[in-house]
Every structure is written in structure tokens, then in C-alpha cells.
């Protein structure tokens, strides 16, 4: 029983650190897309504003340790960007 509990705890810690490491990579992909004039030209002003807002909120969530929320927000931004 103790071994199963320890294994579950280890898995949770590994999963959390995997999400934490994913956030900066997603932010980098979004930043790179926002620097690409062709990608930005495909968006209207509302979409561009939404991407920037989602990216900022994703970074805030990452900084607060809420990596699930951060990944969800950043993935939304990527979807709008088409990446």
C-alpha cells in the first residue's frame, strides 16, 4: 500500500514539473509567431488582442504555479495563431 501511495505521489510530482517546463516553450512559440509579419497579417485586430491577452494571462498563471491553467490559455492562443 505504501509503495502504491509513493508511486502515485511521484507520478503527480513528475506531471506537475512536466507542465511547468512546457509553459515557457509554449510562450516562446507564441512570441515567435507574433514576431512573424505573415502570421500577424492573417489576424484581425481583435484576434491579435485576444492572443496577446491569453499569452499574458498564461504567463501570470505560470508564475502563480497554476500550470494547467497556463497551458490551457497558451494553447488557446496558439489555436488562434494557427500554430
C-alpha positions in Angstrom: 0.0 0.0 0.0 2.8 2.4 0.9 4.6 1.7 -2.4 1.4 2.5 -4.4 1.0 5.7 -2.5 4.6 6.7 -3.0 4.3 5.8 -6.8 1.2 8.0 -7.1 2.9 10.9 -5.4 6.0 10.6 -7.6 3.8 10.5 -10.7 1.9 13.6 -9.6 5.2 15.5 -8.9 6.6 14.4 -12.3 3.4 15.5 -14.1 3.5 18.9 -12.4 7.1 19.5 -13.4 6.4 18.4 -16.9 3.6 21.0 -17.2 5.8 23.7 -15.6 8.5 23.1 -18.2 6.0 23.2 -21.0 4.8 26.7 -20.3 7.9 28.6 -21.3 8.2 26.6 -24.5 4.6 27.5 -25.4 5.2 31.2 -24.6 8.3 31.1 -26.9 6.2 29.6 -29.8 3.6 32.3 -29.4 6.2 35.1 -29.2 7.9 33.8 -32.3 4.6 33.7 -34.2 3.8 37.3 -33.0 7.2 38.4 -34.5 6.3 36.8 -37.8 4.7 39.5 -40.0 2.9 37.0 -42.2 1.3 35.3 -39.2 0.2 38.6 -37.7 -1.2 39.8 -41.0 -3.6 36.9 -41.1 -5.2 38.1 -37.8 -7.7 40.9 -37.3 -7.1 43.4 -34.5 -9.5 41.6 -32.2 -7.8 38.2 -32.6 -4.3 39.8 -32.1 -5.5 41.5 -28.9 -7.0 38.2 -27.7 -3.7 36.3 -28.4 -1.8 38.9 -26.5 -4.2 38.7 -23.6 -4.2 34.9 -23.5 -0.4 34.9 -23.6 -0.2 37.4 -20.7 -2.7 35.5 -18.7 -0.8 32.3 -19.4 2.4 33.8 -18.1 0.7 35.0 -15.0 -0.8 31.6 -14.3 2.6 30.0 -14.9 4.2 32.5 -12.4 1.5 31.7 -9.9 2.2 28.0 -10.2 -1.1 27.1 -12.0 0.5 25.3 -14.9 -2.7 23.5 -16.0 -4.4 26.9 -16.5 -1.3 28.3 -18.1 -1.1 25.5 -20.7 -4.8 25.8 -21.4 -4.6 29.6 -22.0 -1.4 29.3 -24.1 -2.9 26.5 -26.2 -5.9 28.8 -26.9 -3.6 31.5 -28.1 -1.7 29.0 -30.4 -5.0 27.8 -31.8 -5.9 31.4 -32.8 -2.5 31.9 -34.3 -2.8 28.6 -36.3 0.3 27.0 -34.8 
